[in-house]
Amino acid sequence: MSLVFILPALLSSSCTNTSNSTITPDQAFEGVSSYCHSAYDWTIAQDNPSIMSLEMGEETDSAYQVIFRSYTGALVYFYVNKTTGTTSIEEYVPALDIKSDAGTINLFDYLEQEK
C-alpha cells in the first residue's frame, strides 16, 4: 500500500528537477564563454579584441546556438540543449568550406556554481 504513495511522489519530484534545470540564454552564453576562455588562447586578442568574438546565434525550441569566431576566421558553433546542458560543438572553416564535429561538453561543467 505504501508503494502506491511513493511512486507518485518520485514521479513528481523527477519532473520538478527537470524543470529546474532549464538553461537560460545568459547561462548558455556564460558557460560557452567560460569554455572558450579555457580551451582557446585569447592572448592574441589582447591588443585587438575584435579579432575574436562570442555571440548568441539562432534559438530553437530545444537549443541555443552560441558562436565563437577565432582570429583565424574559423567559426565554432555551440548547440546548447536547453534542458540537459549537453552542448554539441561544430567547427567551420569558411575559407575551406570545411565543417567538422568537434565533440560535446556539459555546460554545467563551465557554469559558476551558485553558493
N, C-alpha and C positions, 0 to 999 in steps of 0.2 A: 504494500500500500504506500509506503514512503517513497518508492521509486517513481510513482506517478507524480509526486510533487517535485522531485529532484530534477527530472528531465526537463519540464518547462522552465525551471529556474536556470539550468545550464544553457538551454537554447536562448533564452532572453539575454543572459549575460554575454554569450558569444556574439549576439547581434549588436549589443551595446559596444563591445570592444571594437568591432569592425567600423561602426560609425564614428568612433572617437579617433580612428587612425586616418581619417581623410586628410590628404595633403592639400594645403592651400597653395596658391600661386607663389606667395612670398617664401614659403618653405621650400618649394621646388627650386626657386632661384637661389636661395641661400645655400641649400645642400649642394647643388651643382657648382656654385661658385666656390664653396669650400673644397670640393673635389678637384676642380680645375686649378685652384691655387696650390694644392698639394701635388698634383700629377704633372703639371706643366711649369716650365721655367718662365717666370714673369719678369726676371731681371732685365731682359732685353727691352721691356716696355717701360722701364723706369724713366728714361729720358723722353720717350714718346708714347704715352699711354694709349693713344688712339690706334696703335698698330695691333692691339689685342683687345677683344671685347667679349662681353657676355650679355645676351639679351633674351627676353621671352619671345617665343615663336607662337605657332598656332596652338590652339587648345581644342581638344575633342571632349566628348562625354567622359572618357576614361583616362585621358592622359594630358599632361602639359608637355610642351616642347620648349627646351632651353637650348640656345645656340651659342657655341663658343667659336670665335674667329681667332685663329692663330696669326702670328706675324708672318708666317709662311704663305698665308692665303687659304690654308685648309680650313674647312668648317667641320665642327664636331657637333652632331645633333644628339641631344639627350631627350629621351622619351620617358617621362616620369609617370608611372601608374599612380593615379590619384588615391587609390585605396591601399595598395600594398607598399608603395615606395620603391618597388623594383624599377630600376632605371636601365633601359637598354641604350647602348651607345653606338652611333653610326658615324664613321668618318667619311668625309667627302673632299676630294681634291679637284676643284673646278678646272684648273689648268689642264689636268689629265683626264678629266671626266671619269674618275675612279671613285666608287663607293665601296666601303668595306665595313663589315660588322666588327665592332671593337669591344664586344662583351657587355656585361651588365654590372651594376653596382646596387647596393641597398642604400637608398637615400638617407635612411635613418642613421647610417654609419657616419654621415657627414653633416648632420644637423647638431647644433649645440644642444645638449640636454638641459631641459628646464630643471631648476633645483627647487 
